[in-house]
Amino acid sequence: MTDLRRVMSTFATGVTVITVGGETPHGMTANAFCSVSLDPPLVLCCVSGTARLHQAVSAEGHFAVSVLCAEQEDTARYFANRARPRGREQFVPLDWVPGPHTGAPLIVGALAWLECEVEEEVVAGDHSVFVGRVLHALAGEDRPALLFHGGAFRGLARAPLPDEANGQVRAG
């Protein structure tokens, strides 16, 4: 198990906050998230069977994803802390808006947001893979992304285009 953890830490992943709306909204930092299909539009997230979010996603049948930018490391740490408040209170210190399709909290300032309806839940070891049909997707500003690599958060800056590296601006 420790060898697998060490090996997987060499793989850089994006950082998201997965949220659920409803009577008792909940959120959690997650890096096990990816695109599955463009047609139909499907994504997946993996959630531990013991996580509060697992029960919430199963009960509500939907989830939202906020893809964090490099400046949102504090937000990622906040939602990774199991001692944070529960329910609506956990969202009090943050800027967020309810998703137009699910009501799930969307974190203001994120790079992108998705709202999804659970299409399938697959138990895989100690986690469930929630496959979500994308109901709504929106990209924000082009800014550096927050990554998780080697057990630490890291920022990712956009590499300059070849012409930019030479001090020239590409004509569009």
N, C-alpha and C positions, 0 to 999 in steps of 0.2 A: 504494500500500500504506500509506504514512504517513497519507494522508487517511482511508482506511478505519479505521485504528487510532484516529485522533483522533475520528472520528465515533462509533465504537463505544464509546469511553470516556465518552461522554455518557449511555450507557444503564447504569443501575445494575443490578447483578446480585447475587444471593446468593452466598455463598462456602461451598463444600463441600470435604470430603476424600473422594476416591474411593479405596477400598481393595480389595485382592484377597487372599484367603486362599490356602491350599495350601502346598506345600512351601517356597516362597519368597514370603512375603507382601510386599506392596508398597503404598504409598500415594502420593497426589499431590493437591495443591490444585487445585481446578477450579471455575470459575464458569460453564462451558458445561454446564449441567444444567437440565432442566425436565421437567414432566409432559407426557405425550403423550395418554394415554387413561385414563379411569376404568373402562371396561368393554370389553376386559379392562384390568387395571391395568398401564399401561406408562409408563416414564420413559425419558429418553435422557441420555447424556453424550457429549461430544465429546472425543477424545483424539488428540493429535498422533501421527502414524505413527512418529515417531522417539522417542517417550517410552517408558521402560521399562514403564510401566503398560499401554501398548497391547499389547505382547507378552504380558504377564501376563493381561489380560482375555481376549484371544483364546485363550490356552492353557487357562485355567481354566474359561471359559464362564460366569463369574459376576462380580459386583462388589457392593460395598456403598457406601452414601453416608451420611456424617455431615454434617448441615447445621449449620454453626457459628454460635455466638452471638457477640455483640460482644466478649465477654471472651476469645475464643479467637483473637485476631489473631496471637499468638505461634505457635499451632498452625498457622495458615494459612501464616505465613512459613516455619516449619520445613519443612512438606511442599512448599513452593515452591522450597526451596533444593536444587539438584541435587547439592550436595556432602555432603548428609546421608548417614548410613550406609545400607547396603543390607540387604535381607532383614529378618529378625526384629529385628536390632539397631536399625533405624530406629524401632521402636515402644517400645524400652526406656525412654526418658525420659517417656513418656506413660501416662496412665490409659486403658486400653481393655479391651474384652471381646470375645471371639469371637462373631460372629453365630450365632444358633441354627440357621440354615438353611444358611449357606455357610461358616461359620468365618472369614469375612473380618473384620478388626478394625473395631470400632465405637468411636468416640472418646467417652469418658465426658464428660458435661457438654454435649454438643451439644444443639441444639434438637429434632432429629428424626433418625431412622435408617431406612434402607431396605436391604433385601437383595434382589438381583435376579439372575435368570438371563438370560443373553444370548439374546434372541429373534432378533436380526438385527444384522449388522454391515454398514454401508454406507460405502464409501470416498467421501469428499467432499473433493476437493482434497488438502491435506497432512494431513488429519485423517480419523479414522473416527468415524462416529456409531454408538454402541452403543445399541441399543434393548433395554431390559431389562424383563422381566416381573417385577413386584413379587411377591416371595414373602412378604415380611414388612415391615410399616411400623409405626413407633411414634413418637409425638410426645412430647417431654419437656415441661419447664416452659415457661411463656409468659414469655420474656425477650427483650430486644432482640437483633435479628439482626445478623450481620456482613455488610456490603455491600462491593462493590468499585465505585468510581465515580471517573472522572477520574484513573485511574492510582493510586489510593490506597484503602486500607481505611478504612471508615467504619462507625460504629455506627448502628443504626436503633432508635429508641425508639418504643413504641406510643403513638399519639396518644390523648389522653383522649376518652372518649365525651362527647357534648354535655352531659349532666347532670353529668359529672365536672368539666368545665371551669367550671361554675357553682358548684362546691363541693358538689354534691348527689350522692348515690349512687343509682344506678338499682336499683330492686327487680327481682329476677330472677324 
